[in-house]
Amino acid sequence: MKLKLDLHDIFNRGQDIDRALHNIIQEAVAKRAPLVEIIPGKGSGQLKKRVIRFLEQKEIKALYHRVEKDSKNFGRLFVHFRWK
């Protein structure tokens, strides 16, 4: 199971971005999903930086295993979870 979050529609609404990111991480935890795909898009890179800053918050970082930047598509991130 892979969850997907496309941020193209809310790229300029800060609170909506944070809420969407928080919701997708919580959904992954609830469903024990092994992977979340987040699509900030290519653009200037500011949205991607914002997503990475969100994921690096201490309380969020404790929930997932690692973040992978897609080598073939600059506008996509993968968040990997490890469940016991």
N, CA, C and O of each residue as an XYZ file, in Angstrom:
336
protein
N       0.848     -1.182      0.000
C       0.000      0.000      0.000
C       0.892      1.243      0.000
O       1.828      1.354      0.791
N       0.584      2.162     -0.894
C       1.316      3.422     -0.962
C       0.306      4.554     -0.879
O      -0.683      4.563     -1.613
N       0.547      5.497      0.000
C      -0.291      6.684      0.091
C       0.376      7.788     -0.723
O       1.600      7.841     -0.841
N      -0.452      8.664     -1.281
C       0.075      9.704     -2.158
C      -0.529     11.055     -1.782
O      -1.729     11.165     -1.531
N       0.324     12.081     -1.747
C      -0.117     13.441     -1.469
C       0.453     14.364     -2.533
O       1.668     14.529     -2.635
N      -0.430     14.968     -3.329
C      -0.025     15.911     -4.364
C      -0.316     17.323     -3.859
O      -1.467     17.666     -3.590
N       0.720     18.132     -3.734
C       0.574     19.480     -3.178
C       0.383     20.562     -4.237
O       0.390     21.746     -3.902
N       0.214     20.193     -5.490
C       0.066     21.183     -6.559
C      -1.107     22.145     -6.307
O      -0.982     23.344     -6.557
N      -2.221     21.640     -5.824
C      -3.417     22.474     -5.659
C      -3.314     23.465     -4.506
O      -4.006     24.483     -4.509
N      -2.466     23.189     -3.526
C      -2.402     24.060     -2.335
C      -1.011     24.646     -2.139
O      -0.647     25.006     -1.019
N      -0.234     24.749     -3.199
C       1.168     25.166     -3.097
C       1.369     26.524     -2.428
O       2.442     26.785     -1.885
N       0.365     27.388     -2.458
C       0.536     28.739     -1.916
C      -0.283     28.987     -0.644
O      -0.492     30.136     -0.255
N      -0.741     27.920     -0.004
C      -1.535     28.079      1.224
C      -0.839     27.331      2.356
O      -1.026     26.128      2.532
N      -0.035     28.065      3.117
C       0.827     27.497      4.149
C       0.150     26.581      5.146
O       0.621     25.467      5.374
N      -0.955     27.026      5.750
C      -1.634     26.206      6.755
C      -2.211     24.942      6.134
O      -2.197     23.884      6.763
N      -2.716     25.037      4.914
C      -3.262     23.859      4.237
C      -2.160     22.844      3.947
O      -2.380     21.637      4.045
N      -0.973     23.336      3.589
C       0.156     22.445      3.317
C       0.524     21.680      4.580
O       0.663     20.457      4.550
N       0.683     22.400      5.698
C       1.045     21.747      6.959
C      -0.023     20.748      7.385
O       0.296     19.656      7.854
N      -1.281     21.119      7.224
C      -2.381     20.226      7.604
C      -2.380     18.967      6.742
O      -2.544     17.859      7.252
N      -2.195     19.142      5.430
C      -2.175     17.997      4.513
C      -1.011     17.059      4.830
O      -1.176     15.839      4.823
N       0.164     17.625      5.106
C       1.324     16.803      5.448
C       1.086     16.045      6.754
O       1.368     14.851      6.853
N       0.568     16.750      7.744
C       0.283     16.117      9.035
C      -0.733     14.980      8.856
O      -0.566     13.898      9.417
N      -1.782     15.235      8.073
C      -2.831     14.230      7.864
C      -2.306     12.989      7.153
O      -2.671     11.871      7.516
N      -1.453     13.170      6.141
C      -0.962     12.004      5.390
C      -0.023     11.170      6.257
O      -0.017      9.943      6.156
N       0.771     11.821      7.108
C       1.661     11.070      8.011
C       0.827     10.303      9.032
O       1.111      9.140      9.320
N      -0.202     10.950      9.580
C      -1.070     10.273     10.545
C      -1.820      9.108      9.897
O      -2.000      8.062     10.521
N      -2.256      9.284      8.647
C      -2.942      8.213      7.936
C      -1.992      7.026      7.709
O      -2.391      5.870      7.848
N      -0.745      7.323      7.364
C       0.249      6.259      7.158
C       0.475      5.482      8.449
O       0.588      4.256      8.430
N       0.540      6.190      9.557
C       0.723      5.529     10.863
C      -0.505      4.671     11.188
O      -0.366      3.525     11.616
N      -1.685      5.217     10.989
C      -2.918      4.492     11.306
C      -3.079      3.239     10.450
O      -3.516      2.199     10.942
N      -2.727      3.340      9.170
C      -2.897      2.214      8.248
C      -1.646      1.346      8.140
O      -1.638      0.328      7.449
N      -0.579      1.773      8.844
C       0.699      1.065      8.796
C       1.199      0.921      7.354
O       1.672     -0.139      6.942
N       1.081      1.996      6.619
C       1.533      2.021      5.218
C       3.061      2.059      5.182
O       3.680      2.778      5.965
N       3.663      1.301      4.291
C       5.120      1.295      4.223
C       5.710      2.498      3.482
O       6.895      2.800      3.625
N       4.871      3.189      2.684
C       5.402      4.251      1.835
C       4.383      5.363      1.621
O       3.200      5.107      1.394
N       4.866      6.604      1.698
C       4.059      7.776      1.348
C       4.828      8.526      0.267
O       6.010      8.831      0.426
N       4.144      8.816     -0.824
C       4.725      9.604     -1.915
C       4.185     11.026     -1.775
O       2.973     11.237     -1.755
N       5.083     11.988     -1.680
C       4.695     13.396     -1.571
C       5.199     14.106     -2.824
O       6.375     14.008     -3.175
N       4.292     14.823     -3.495
C       4.635     15.509     -4.736
C       4.518     17.020     -4.530
O       3.432     17.585     -4.655
N       5.646     17.673     -4.213
C       5.612     19.126     -4.101
C       5.727     19.788     -5.475
O       5.442     20.979     -5.610
N       6.132     19.046     -6.478
C       6.310     19.612     -7.813
C       7.713     20.180     -7.958
O       8.464     20.267     -6.986
N       8.054     20.559     -9.167
C       9.416     21.030     -9.443
C       9.555     22.509     -9.092
O      10.290     22.839     -8.162
N       8.904     23.370     -9.770
C       8.886     24.805     -9.459
C      10.226     25.361     -9.025
O      11.268     24.979     -9.559
N      10.197     26.271     -8.048
C      11.418     26.927     -7.575
C      12.141     26.098     -6.516
O      13.290     26.385     -6.180
N      11.485     25.090     -6.000
C      12.097     24.260     -4.962
C      11.709     24.676     -3.551
O      12.047     23.982     -2.592
N      11.007     25.796     -3.406
C      10.645     26.285     -2.075
C       9.660     25.358     -1.371
O       9.777     25.123     -0.168
N       8.690     24.832     -2.119
C       7.703     23.935     -1.507
C       8.379     22.637     -1.059
O       8.066     22.111      0.009
N       9.293     22.125     -1.861
C      10.018     20.915     -1.486
C      10.820     21.152     -0.206
O      10.850     20.295      0.677
N      11.470     22.315     -0.106
C      12.222     22.655      1.102
C      11.294     22.729      2.303
O      11.657     22.296      3.397
N      10.105     23.272      2.110
C       9.133     23.358      3.202
C       8.716     21.964      3.669
O       8.607     21.712      4.869
N       8.481     21.054      2.707
C       8.099     19.678      3.033
C       9.222     19.003      3.816
O       8.964     18.325      4.812
N      10.462     19.183      3.373
C      11.597     18.573      4.069
C      11.729     19.135      5.479
O      11.998     18.388      6.420
N      11.541     20.446      5.636
C      11.581     21.043      6.987
C      10.491     20.449      7.873
O      10.726     20.177      9.051
N       9.304     20.249      7.311
C       8.211     19.631      8.066
C       8.612     18.230      8.518
O       8.425     17.867      9.679
N       9.164     17.448      7.596
C       9.529     16.062      7.905
C      10.684     15.973      8.909
O      10.833     14.959      9.591
N      11.497     17.024      9.002
C      12.629     17.008      9.928
C      12.263     17.443     11.337
O      13.116     17.425     12.224
N      11.010     17.836     11.563
C      10.582     18.170     12.916
C      10.720     16.922     13.797
O      10.395     15.813     13.372
N      11.199     17.116     15.009
C      11.504     15.996     15.907
C      10.337     15.022     16.077
O      10.527     13.809     15.993
N       9.142     15.541     16.314
C       7.988     14.665     16.575
C       7.523     13.935     15.314
O       6.954     12.848     15.409
N       7.755     14.515     14.139
C       7.396     13.865     12.880
C       8.461     12.839     12.503
O       8.143     11.726     12.081
N       9.714     13.220     12.657
C      10.835     12.342     12.297
C      10.797     11.028     13.081
O      11.252      9.997     12.586
N      10.268     11.061     14.276
C      10.179      9.854     15.108
C       9.198      8.830     14.531
O       9.234      7.661     14.914
N       8.331      9.253     13.625
C       7.291      8.370     13.096
C       7.721      7.562     11.875
O       7.160      6.498     11.616
N       8.703      8.048     11.123
C       9.073      7.362      9.898
C      10.519      6.872      9.944
O      11.287      7.237     10.834
N      10.874      6.035      8.964
C      12.208      5.444      8.906
C      13.196      6.322      8.139
O      14.272      6.637      8.649
N      12.834      6.721      6.909
C      13.737      7.556      6.110
C      12.979      8.275      4.994
O      11.868      7.895      4.624
N      13.614      9.324      4.473
C      13.069     10.086      3.341
C      13.999      9.871      2.153
O      15.223      9.929      2.279
N      13.394      9.625      1.011
C      14.172      9.402     -0.215
C      13.740     10.428     -1.258
O      12.550     10.588     -1.529
N      14.708     11.112     -1.835
C      14.428     12.028     -2.942
C      14.481     11.209     -4.217
O      15.440     10.469     -4.442
N      13.470     11.331     -5.046
C      13.405     10.568     -6.289
C      14.507     11.042     -7.235
O      14.550     12.215     -7.606
N      15.386     10.140     -7.619
C      16.506     10.506     -8.490
C      16.056     10.785     -9.932
O      16.753     11.475    -10.677
N      14.904     10.256    -10.319
C      14.416     10.447    -11.686
C      13.443     11.618    -11.811
O      13.205     12.117    -12.911
N      12.878     12.058    -10.675
C      11.886     13.128    -10.702
C      12.147     14.063     -9.520
O      11.819     13.732     -8.381
N      12.733     15.226     -9.790
C      13.109     16.188     -8.763
C      11.909     16.620     -7.903
O      12.084     16.993     -6.743
N      10.705     16.571     -8.460
C       9.515     17.072     -7.770
C       8.781     16.022     -6.958
O       7.567     16.121     -6.778
N       9.494     15.012     -6.463
C       8.818     13.941     -5.730
C       9.705     13.430     -4.599
O      10.918     13.290     -4.754
N       9.069     13.156     -3.455
C       9.753     12.591     -2.281
C       9.028     11.330     -1.844
O       7.812     11.214     -1.996
N       9.783     10.391     -1.302
C       9.199      9.187     -0.734
C       9.534      9.144      0.753
O      10.685      9.344      1.140
N       8.536      8.885      1.575
C       8.744      8.724      3.010
C       8.512      7.253      3.327
O       7.416      6.729      3.129
N       9.543      6.604      3.814
C       9.483      5.167      4.104
C       9.228      4.944      5.588
O       9.815      5.606      6.445
N       8.344      4.001      5.869
C       8.035      3.614      7.247
C       8.470      2.187      7.460
O       8.459      1.381      6.530
N       8.851      1.874      8.677
C       9.226      0.495      9.021
C       8.353      0.075     10.204
O       8.389      0.691     11.269
N       7.587     -0.959      9.999
C       6.674     -1.448     11.047
C       7.163     -2.791     11.565
O       7.634     -3.631     10.799
N       7.049     -2.982     12.849
C       7.476     -4.246     13.467
C       6.334     -5.216     13.524
O       6.498     -6.335     14.010
